Amino acid sequence: NTIKISITFCLAFLISILIGKFKIFIFITFVSLFHEIGHVLLGLIFRWPIEKILILPMGCLTIFNTKIKID
């Protein structure tokens, strides 16, 4: 399991500081991370192997290492 922070996230973070939108950027990041924790928890409950978690400028992405079947 790996957590990767995108270089564009770091760039957006710096830009948000420079243009005075740091609080908004942190709020969006917090909401996105909280949402992604839900995906991770469900993956753990259903025992889906998590390949990686990506932190992007406007959201996050959890990549599972399994095919999910919906019956």
MOPAC internal coordinates of N, CA, C and O (Angstrom, degrees):
PM7 1SCF
backbone

  N    0.0000 0     0.00 0     0.00 0    0    0    0
  C    1.4563 1     0.00 0     0.00 0    1    0    0
  C    1.5203 1   109.32 1     0.00 0    2    1    0
  O    1.2310 1   121.36 1   -49.50 1    3    2    1
  N    1.2951 1   115.01 1   130.50 1    3    2    1
  C    1.4575 1   118.97 1   177.87 1    5    3    2
  C    1.5264 1   109.96 1  -133.08 1    6    5    3
  O    1.2310 1   121.89 1   -31.12 1    7    6    5
  N    1.3086 1   113.99 1   148.88 1    7    6    5
  C    1.4553 1   121.15 1   172.88 1    9    7    6
  C    1.5165 1   106.46 1  -115.04 1   10    9    7
  O    1.2310 1   121.23 1   -57.92 1   11   10    9
  N    1.3260 1   115.26 1   122.08 1   11   10    9
  C    1.4582 1   119.95 1  -178.82 1   13   11   10
  C    1.5255 1   109.97 1  -116.57 1   14   13   11
  O    1.2310 1   121.64 1   -47.78 1   15   14   13
  N    1.3155 1   114.47 1   132.22 1   15   14   13
  C    1.4619 1   120.58 1   176.27 1   17   15   14
  C    1.5149 1   107.52 1  -102.52 1   18   17   15
  O    1.2310 1   120.98 1   -59.46 1   19   18   17
  N    1.3073 1   115.72 1   120.54 1   19   18   17
  C    1.4580 1   122.06 1  -178.26 1   21   19   18
  C    1.5294 1   111.00 1   -64.69 1   22   21   19
  O    1.2310 1   121.13 1   -35.71 1   23   22   21
  N    1.3170 1   115.44 1   144.29 1   23   22   21
  C    1.4745 1   120.16 1   176.30 1   25   23   22
  C    1.5323 1   110.02 1   -63.70 1   26   25   23
  O    1.2310 1   120.49 1   150.37 1   27   26   25
  N    1.3327 1   116.68 1   -29.63 1   27   26   25
  C    1.4641 1   119.42 1   177.81 1   29   27   26
  C    1.5272 1   110.91 1   -70.10 1   30   29   27
  O    1.2310 1   120.28 1   151.51 1   31   30   29
  N    1.3403 1   117.08 1   -28.49 1   31   30   29
  C    1.4655 1   120.14 1   174.44 1   33   31   30
  C    1.5216 1   109.49 1   -63.61 1   34   33   31
  O    1.2310 1   120.84 1   134.53 1   35   34   33
  N    1.3237 1   116.00 1   -45.47 1   35   34   33
  C    1.4734 1   120.55 1   179.22 1   37   35   34
  C    1.5236 1   110.87 1   -62.21 1   38   37   35
  O    1.2310 1   120.65 1   138.89 1   39   38   37
  N    1.3172 1   116.36 1   -41.11 1   39   38   37
  C    1.4639 1   120.99 1   178.61 1   41   39   38
  C    1.5325 1   110.45 1   -64.39 1   42   41   39
  O    1.2310 1   120.49 1   135.03 1   43   42   41
  N    1.3358 1   116.67 1   -44.97 1   43   42   41
  C    1.4641 1   120.50 1   178.83 1   45   43   42
  C    1.5271 1   110.68 1   -63.48 1   46   45   43
  O    1.2310 1   120.41 1   143.54 1   47   46   45
  N    1.3298 1   116.83 1   -36.46 1   47   46   45
  C    1.4620 1   121.71 1   177.37 1   49   47   46
  C    1.5303 1   110.39 1   -60.80 1   50   49   47
  O    1.2310 1   120.62 1   131.64 1   51   50   49
  N    1.3255 1   116.41 1   -48.36 1   51   50   49
  C    1.4669 1   120.50 1   179.01 1   53   51   50
  C    1.5243 1   111.94 1   -63.70 1   54   53   51
  O    1.2310 1   120.63 1   137.83 1   55   54   53
  N    1.3171 1   116.40 1   -42.17 1   55   54   53
  C    1.4664 1   120.04 1   179.51 1   57   55   54
  C    1.5258 1   110.20 1   -64.01 1   58   57   55
  O    1.2310 1   120.30 1   140.73 1   59   58   57
  N    1.3483 1   117.03 1   -39.27 1   59   58   57
  C    1.4642 1   119.45 1  -179.95 1   61   59   58
  C    1.5307 1   110.96 1   -62.49 1   62   61   59
  O    1.2310 1   120.53 1   145.68 1   63   62   61
  N    1.3183 1   116.59 1   -34.32 1   63   62   61
  C    1.4713 1   120.09 1   176.54 1   65   63   62
  C    1.5294 1   110.22 1   -68.29 1   66   65   63
  O    1.2310 1   120.97 1   135.46 1   67   66   65
  N    1.3230 1   115.75 1   -44.54 1   67   66   65
  C    1.4722 1   120.50 1  -176.91 1   69   67   66
  C    1.5257 1   112.78 1   -65.09 1   70   69   67
  O    1.2310 1   120.09 1   144.75 1   71   70   69
  N    1.3380 1   117.44 1   -35.25 1   71   70   69
  C    1.4718 1   119.13 1  -176.80 1   73   71   70
  C    1.5306 1   112.69 1   -97.66 1   74   73   71
  O    1.2310 1   120.41 1  -176.39 1   75   74   73
  N    1.3359 1   116.83 1     3.61 1   75   74   73
  C    1.4563 1   120.07 1   175.26 1   77   75   74
  C    1.5219 1   114.85 1    80.63 1   78   77   75
  O    1.2310 1   119.55 1  -158.02 1   79   78   77
  N    1.3082 1   118.47 1    21.98 1   79   78   77
  C    1.4637 1   122.07 1   179.46 1   81   79   78
  C    1.5270 1   111.54 1  -112.12 1   82   81   79
  O    1.2310 1   120.63 1  -150.83 1   83   82   81
  N    1.3204 1   116.40 1    29.17 1   83   82   81
  C    1.4581 1   122.23 1  -176.30 1   85   83   82
  C    1.5286 1   112.25 1   -61.28 1   86   85   83
  O    1.2310 1   120.33 1   136.16 1   87   86   85
  N    1.3385 1   116.98 1   -43.84 1   87   86   85
  C    1.4678 1   119.93 1  -178.01 1   89   87   86
  C    1.5259 1   111.47 1   -62.82 1   90   89   87
  O    1.2310 1   120.33 1   138.20 1   91   90   89
  N    1.3140 1   116.97 1   -41.80 1   91   90   89
  C    1.4688 1   120.97 1   178.88 1   93   91   90
  C    1.5306 1   109.94 1   -64.51 1   94   93   91
  O    1.2310 1   120.46 1   136.96 1   95   94   93
  N    1.3222 1   116.72 1   -43.04 1   95   94   93
  C    1.4650 1   120.91 1  -179.94 1   97   95   94
  C    1.5227 1   110.73 1   -62.37 1   98   97   95
  O    1.2310 1   120.05 1   136.27 1   99   98   97
  N    1.3157 1   117.51 1   -43.73 1   99   98   97
  C    1.4706 1   121.55 1   179.04 1  101   99   98
  C    1.5245 1   110.31 1   -65.30 1  102  101   99
  O    1.2310 1   119.95 1   140.21 1  103  102  101
  N    1.3248 1   117.70 1   -39.79 1  103  102  101
  C    1.4637 1   121.04 1   178.51 1  105  103  102
  C    1.5252 1   110.70 1   -62.12 1  106  105  103
  O    1.2310 1   120.13 1   131.83 1  107  106  105
  N    1.3243 1   117.36 1   -48.17 1  107  106  105
  C    1.4734 1   121.11 1   179.45 1  109  107  106
  C    1.5270 1   110.29 1   -62.25 1  110  109  107
  O    1.2310 1   120.43 1   139.11 1  111  110  109
  N    1.3109 1   116.78 1   -40.89 1  111  110  109
  C    1.4696 1   120.69 1   178.96 1  113  111  110
  C    1.5204 1   110.36 1   -64.07 1  114  113  111
  O    1.2310 1   119.66 1   136.08 1  115  114  113
  N    1.3258 1   118.25 1   -43.92 1  115  114  113
  C    1.4589 1   121.82 1   179.88 1  117  115  114
  C    1.5277 1   111.30 1   -62.10 1  118  117  115
  O    1.2310 1   120.26 1   133.02 1  119  118  117
  N    1.3207 1   117.11 1   -46.98 1  119  118  117
  C    1.4652 1   121.05 1   179.70 1  121  119  118
  C    1.5237 1   110.11 1   -61.72 1  122  121  119
  O    1.2310 1   120.50 1   137.16 1  123  122  121
  N    1.3130 1   116.64 1   -42.84 1  123  122  121
  C    1.4584 1   121.31 1   179.56 1  125  123  122
  C    1.5318 1   111.74 1   -63.53 1  126  125  123
  O    1.2310 1   120.11 1   136.27 1  127  126  125
  N    1.3275 1   117.40 1   -43.73 1  127  126  125
  C    1.4614 1   120.92 1   178.99 1  129  127  126
  C    1.5326 1   110.75 1   -65.86 1  130  129  127
  O    1.2310 1   120.13 1   139.56 1  131  130  129
  N    1.3303 1   117.35 1   -40.44 1  131  130  129
  C    1.4559 1   121.37 1   178.37 1  133  131  130
  C    1.5330 1   110.40 1   -61.46 1  134  133  131
  O    1.2310 1   120.72 1   137.55 1  135  134  133
  N    1.3298 1   116.23 1   -42.45 1  135  134  133
  C    1.4613 1   121.97 1   177.41 1  137  135  134
  C    1.5311 1   110.60 1   -62.36 1  138  137  135
  O    1.2310 1   120.84 1   136.62 1  139  138  137
  N    1.3112 1   116.00 1   -43.38 1  139  138  137
  C    1.4653 1   120.74 1  -177.35 1  141  139  138
  C    1.5242 1   111.62 1   -68.20 1  142  141  139
  O    1.2310 1   120.16 1   149.11 1  143  142  141
  N    1.3237 1   117.30 1   -30.89 1  143  142  141
  C    1.4650 1   120.66 1   175.82 1  145  143  142
  C    1.5241 1   109.73 1   -60.06 1  146  145  143
  O    1.2310 1   120.10 1   146.03 1  147  146  145
  N    1.3259 1   117.42 1   -33.97 1  147  146  145
  C    1.4616 1   121.11 1   175.61 1  149  147  146
  C    1.5166 1   111.75 1   -61.06 1  150  149  147
  O    1.2310 1   120.42 1   137.00 1  151  150  149
  N    1.3306 1   116.81 1   -43.00 1  151  150  149
  C    1.4639 1   120.50 1   177.35 1  153  151  150
  C    1.5274 1   110.71 1   -63.35 1  154  153  151
  O    1.2310 1   120.70 1   136.45 1  155  154  153
  N    1.3061 1   116.27 1   -43.55 1  155  154  153
  C    1.4691 1   120.83 1  -179.41 1  157  155  154
  C    1.5298 1   110.31 1   -63.53 1  158  157  155
  O    1.2310 1   120.04 1   135.71 1  159  158  157
  N    1.3249 1   117.53 1   -44.29 1  159  158  157
  C    1.4603 1   120.42 1   179.89 1  161  159  158
  C    1.5275 1   111.83 1   -61.70 1  162  161  159
  O    1.2310 1   120.39 1   136.49 1  163  162  161
  N    1.3296 1   116.86 1   -43.51 1  163  162  161
  C    1.4596 1   119.16 1   177.29 1  165  163  162
  C    1.5234 1   111.54 1   -64.84 1  166  165  163
  O    1.2310 1   120.72 1   142.30 1  167  166  165
  N    1.3228 1   116.24 1   -37.70 1  167  166  165
  C    1.4618 1   119.79 1   175.82 1  169  167  166
  C    1.5132 1   111.71 1   -61.07 1  170  169  167
  O    1.2310 1   120.46 1   140.17 1  171  170  169
  N    1.3246 1   116.72 1   -39.83 1  171  170  169
  C    1.4641 1   120.57 1   177.94 1  173  171  170
  C    1.5274 1   111.37 1   -69.15 1  174  173  171
  O    1.2310 1   120.42 1   140.13 1  175  174  173
  N    1.3255 1   116.81 1   -39.87 1  175  174  173
  C    1.4666 1   120.71 1   179.28 1  177  175  174
  C    1.5291 1   110.62 1   -62.66 1  178  177  175
  O    1.2310 1   120.47 1   135.46 1  179  178  177
  N    1.3339 1   116.71 1   -44.54 1  179  178  177
  C    1.4656 1   120.85 1  -178.45 1  181  179  178
  C    1.5304 1   112.98 1   -87.81 1  182  181  179
  O    1.2310 1   121.02 1  -176.82 1  183  182  181
  N    1.3280 1   115.65 1     3.18 1  183  182  181
  C    1.4627 1   122.81 1   178.29 1  185  183  182
  C    1.5310 1   112.86 1    58.61 1  186  185  183
  O    1.2310 1   121.21 1  -137.96 1  187  186  185
  N    1.3390 1   115.29 1    42.04 1  187  186  185
  C    1.4451 1   120.93 1   173.34 1  189  187  186
  C    1.5213 1   107.32 1   -88.65 1  190  189  187
  O    1.2310 1   119.56 1   -55.83 1  191  190  189
  N    1.3144 1   118.44 1   124.17 1  191  190  189
  C    1.4696 1   119.32 1  -179.85 1  193  191  190
  C    1.5320 1   111.24 1   -67.44 1  194  193  191
  O    1.2310 1   121.23 1   -50.61 1  195  194  193
  N    1.3073 1   115.25 1   129.39 1  195  194  193
  C    1.4586 1   120.79 1   179.59 1  197  195  194
  C    1.5214 1   108.27 1   -90.66 1  198  197  195
  O    1.2310 1   121.04 1   -58.22 1  199  198  197
  N    1.3312 1   115.61 1   121.78 1  199  198  197
  C    1.4652 1   120.15 1   179.20 1  201  199  198
  C    1.5173 1   111.35 1   -78.55 1  202  201  199
  O    1.2310 1   121.15 1   129.55 1  203  202  201
  N    1.3374 1   115.41 1   -50.45 1  203  202  201
  C    1.4628 1   118.72 1   178.04 1  205  203  202
  C    1.5148 1   110.66 1  -163.79 1  206  205  203
  O    1.2310 1   121.73 1   -18.60 1  207  206  205
  N    1.3265 1   114.30 1   161.40 1  207  206  205
  C    1.4581 1   122.81 1   175.39 1  209  207  206
  C    1.5220 1   106.72 1  -121.05 1  210  209  207
  O    1.2310 1   120.95 1   -56.32 1  211  210  209
  N    1.3117 1   115.79 1   123.68 1  211  210  209
  C    1.4702 1   121.09 1   179.97 1  213  211  210
  C    1.5226 1   109.51 1  -105.34 1  214  213  211
  O    1.2310 1   120.64 1   -47.11 1  215  214  213
  N    1.3159 1   116.39 1   132.89 1  215  214  213
  C    1.4609 1   121.78 1   174.75 1  217  215  214
  C    1.5254 1   106.92 1  -106.28 1  218  217  215
  O    1.2310 1   121.58 1   -65.42 1  219  218  217
  N    1.3208 1   114.58 1   114.58 1  219  218  217
  C    1.4589 1   122.30 1  -175.33 1  221  219  218
  C    1.5220 1   109.76 1  -111.72 1  222  221  219
  O    1.2310 1   119.51 1   -10.53 1  223  222  221
  N    1.3225 1   118.54 1   169.47 1  223  222  221
  C    1.4693 1   120.08 1  -176.32 1  225  223  222
  C    1.5254 1   114.50 1   -58.56 1  226  225  223
  O    1.2310 1   119.46 1   139.71 1  227  226  225
  N    1.2961 1   118.63 1   -40.29 1  227  226  225
  C    1.4585 1   120.66 1  -177.89 1  229  227  226
  C    1.5267 1   110.86 1  -124.05 1  230  229  227
  O    1.2310 1   120.43 1  -132.58 1  231  230  229
  N    1.3040 1   116.78 1    47.42 1  231  230  229
  C    1.4486 1   120.31 1   177.45 1  233  231  230
  C    1.5209 1   112.09 1   147.92 1  234  233  231
  O    1.2310 1   121.84 1    -0.67 1  235  234  233
  N    1.3094 1   114.09 1   179.33 1  235  234  233
  C    1.4570 1   121.09 1   179.43 1  237  235  234
  C    1.5150 1   108.35 1  -130.74 1  238  237  235
  O    1.2310 1   120.95 1   -13.92 1  239  238  237
  N    1.3150 1   115.80 1   166.08 1  239  238  237
  C    1.4555 1   121.00 1  -178.31 1  241  239  238
  C    1.5170 1   108.64 1  -144.15 1  242  241  239
  O    1.2310 1   120.65 1   -53.99 1  243  242  241
  N    1.3324 1   116.36 1   126.01 1  243  242  241
  C    1.4521 1   121.37 1   174.30 1  245  243  242
  C    1.5155 1   107.58 1  -104.62 1  246  245  243
  O    1.2310 1   120.60 1   -54.81 1  247  246  245
  N    1.3173 1   116.45 1   125.19 1  247  246  245
  C    1.4567 1   121.57 1  -179.73 1  249  247  246
  C    1.5268 1   107.83 1  -109.04 1  250  249  247
  O    1.2310 1   121.69 1   -60.89 1  251  250  249
  N    1.3368 1   114.37 1   119.11 1  251  250  249
  C    1.4547 1   120.34 1   178.77 1  253  251  250
  C    1.5204 1   109.46 1   -92.56 1  254  253  251
  O    1.2310 1   120.61 1   -31.44 1  255  254  253
  N    1.3177 1   116.44 1   148.56 1  255  254  253
  C    1.4598 1   122.57 1  -179.62 1  257  255  254
  C    1.5236 1   108.77 1  -101.47 1  258  257  255
  O    1.2310 1   120.58 1  -125.51 1  259  258  257
  N    1.3257 1   116.50 1    54.49 1  259  258  257
  C    1.4541 1   121.67 1   179.14 1  261  259  258
  C    1.5186 1   109.49 1  -159.78 1  262  261  259
  O    1.2310 1   121.19 1   -20.26 1  263  262  261
  N    1.3089 1   115.32 1   159.74 1  263  262  261
  C    1.4636 1   120.19 1   172.64 1  265  263  262
  C    1.5089 1   106.70 1   -95.11 1  266  265  263
  O    1.2310 1   120.98 1   -53.44 1  267  266  265
  N    1.3107 1   115.74 1   126.56 1  267  266  265
  C    1.4602 1   121.07 1  -177.14 1  269  267  266
  C    1.5148 1   107.94 1   -94.47 1  270  269  267
  O    1.2310 1   120.65 1   -58.50 1  271  270  269
  N    1.3319 1   116.35 1   121.50 1  271  270  269
  C    1.4606 1   122.05 1   179.79 1  273  271  270
  C    1.5184 1   109.26 1   -97.91 1  274  273  271
  O    1.2310 1   121.24 1   -47.30 1  275  274  273
  N    1.3174 1   115.24 1   132.70 1  275  274  273
  C    1.4567 1   120.94 1   176.11 1  277  275  274
  C    1.5286 1   106.81 1  -117.26 1  278  277  275
  O    1.2310 1   120.63 1   -64.68 1  279  278  277
  N    1.3167 1   116.41 1   115.32 1  279  278  277
  C    1.4740 1   120.48 1  -178.46 1  281  279  278
  C    1.5004 1   111.05 1   -94.05 1  282  281  279
  O    1.2310 1   120.10 1   180.00 1  283  282  281

